[in-house]
Amino acid sequence: MRELREGYQDKDGEELAATAVRIASDAKAEDITVLDVRGISSFTDYHVIMSGRSTRHVQGLAEAIERELRSKRVSTKHSEGLREGQWVLLDFGDMVAHIFYKEIRKFYDLEGLWHDAVRVDVDQLLEESE
């Protein structure tokens, strides 16, 4: 088995979230939100939620996140919605990325669903990941 590149061997959910936020920010994602759901969710530690301006932008954001993490040998456990580009879900285990088309995000309101979750300061997360 090949070793993971240094710095990505023991990525926890927060580090994966920080990486996804950095990639999304670089790709011009809108309204990036990170929810810490440790202790209130049994299937993940962090939700990274973002919006794209069009279905193509949503697809591009998802592909950029998946490509970058795959290049570091971190792969999705499950993904769906890429073909449609309305809501793409990328499950990396300890971090789940949700990339929404703007109007669809309002309808599903994940932030409202996870209202008990701690909101992570995205700017601080970006600073820490540099």
Legacy VTK file of the C-alpha trace (Angstrom):
# vtk DataFile Version 3.0
C-alpha trace
ASCII
DATASET POLYDATA
POINTS 130 float
0.000 0.000 0.000
1.354 3.423 -0.958
1.826 5.981 1.754
-0.304 9.091 1.723
1.444 12.339 0.990
2.765 13.994 4.104
0.206 16.180 5.822
-2.788 14.186 4.552
-2.146 10.874 6.242
-4.177 11.595 9.357
-6.661 14.195 8.176
-9.527 14.580 10.581
-12.893 16.075 9.739
-11.874 19.633 10.571
-8.812 19.453 8.323
-10.877 17.966 5.504
-13.427 20.742 6.005
-10.674 23.374 5.890
-9.326 21.885 2.663
-12.807 21.809 1.088
-13.387 25.426 2.146
-10.084 26.545 0.627
-10.821 24.786 -2.673
-14.381 26.128 -2.746
-13.207 29.652 -1.977
-10.599 29.485 -4.748
-13.324 28.280 -7.153
-15.620 31.188 -6.211
-18.235 29.248 -4.235
-20.810 31.468 -2.589
-22.070 31.530 1.001
-19.742 28.851 2.400
-20.916 27.519 5.763
-19.261 24.903 7.967
-21.285 23.111 10.621
-19.621 21.132 13.410
-22.062 18.292 14.068
-19.861 16.221 16.372
-22.018 14.853 19.143
-25.303 15.394 17.286
-24.646 13.314 14.169
-23.672 9.668 14.011
-22.417 9.665 10.420
-20.080 12.662 10.099
-18.325 15.400 12.083
-18.600 18.352 9.690
-20.942 19.560 6.977
-19.460 22.012 4.476
-22.297 23.748 2.643
-21.863 26.084 -0.315
-23.718 27.480 -3.299
-22.906 27.713 -6.974
-24.236 30.292 -9.424
-25.295 27.712 -12.015
-25.534 23.942 -12.395
-22.217 23.984 -14.249
-20.602 25.957 -11.408
-21.979 23.425 -8.896
-20.492 20.586 -10.943
-17.168 22.405 -11.230
-16.992 23.015 -7.476
-17.707 19.353 -6.735
-15.148 18.166 -9.276
-12.489 20.546 -7.911
-12.984 19.353 -4.321
-13.034 15.700 -5.286
-10.005 16.039 -7.586
-7.901 17.868 -4.991
-8.673 15.448 -2.191
-8.242 12.428 -4.463
-4.789 13.742 -5.445
-3.966 13.578 -1.726
-5.352 10.034 -1.625
-8.525 10.989 0.227
-11.481 9.656 -1.693
-15.214 9.957 -1.306
-17.053 7.150 0.367
-20.166 8.159 -1.563
-21.189 10.894 -3.960
-24.382 11.765 -5.759
-26.023 14.482 -7.809
-23.067 15.409 -9.999
-24.877 14.769 -13.281
-27.830 17.017 -12.400
-25.810 19.782 -10.734
-28.623 20.848 -8.428
-27.325 19.364 -5.148
-24.053 17.448 -5.137
-23.175 15.489 -2.021
-19.593 14.335 -1.455
-19.176 12.064 1.569
-15.587 11.890 2.837
-16.516 10.164 6.101
-15.649 12.736 8.760
-16.679 15.573 6.413
-19.607 15.805 4.018
-19.618 18.538 1.372
-22.954 19.791 0.042
-22.741 21.891 -3.114
-26.083 23.456 -4.002
-27.492 25.443 -6.844
-28.507 28.634 -5.060
-32.296 28.200 -5.298
-32.206 24.542 -4.285
-30.206 25.384 -1.154
-32.949 27.688 0.088
-35.526 24.944 -0.344
-33.646 22.259 1.629
-32.278 24.647 4.314
-29.667 22.316 5.818
-28.539 25.071 8.157
-32.066 25.101 9.615
-32.155 21.311 9.826
-28.861 21.318 11.775
-29.738 24.414 13.845
-28.135 22.841 16.949
-24.773 22.548 15.188
-21.888 24.878 15.982
-21.077 27.195 13.073
-17.362 27.226 12.366
-15.752 30.545 11.433
-14.886 30.033 7.757
-12.312 32.853 7.682
-10.467 31.376 10.655
-10.608 27.942 9.065
-9.041 29.381 5.884
-6.260 31.052 7.882
-5.476 27.836 9.750
-5.318 25.803 6.536
-2.647 27.993 4.931
LINES 1 131
130 0 1 2 3 4 5 6 7 8 9 10 11 12 13 14 15 16 17 18 19 20 21 22 23 24 25 26 27 28 29 30 31 32 33 34 35 36 37 38 39 40 41 42 43 44 45 46 47 48 49 50 51 52 53 54 55 56 57 58 59 60 61 62 63 64 65 66 67 68 69 70 71 72 73 74 75 76 77 78 79 80 81 82 83 84 85 86 87 88 89 90 91 92 93 94 95 96 97 98 99 100 101 102 103 104 105 106 107 108 109 110 111 112 113 114 115 116 117 118 119 120 121 122 123 124 125 126 127 128 129
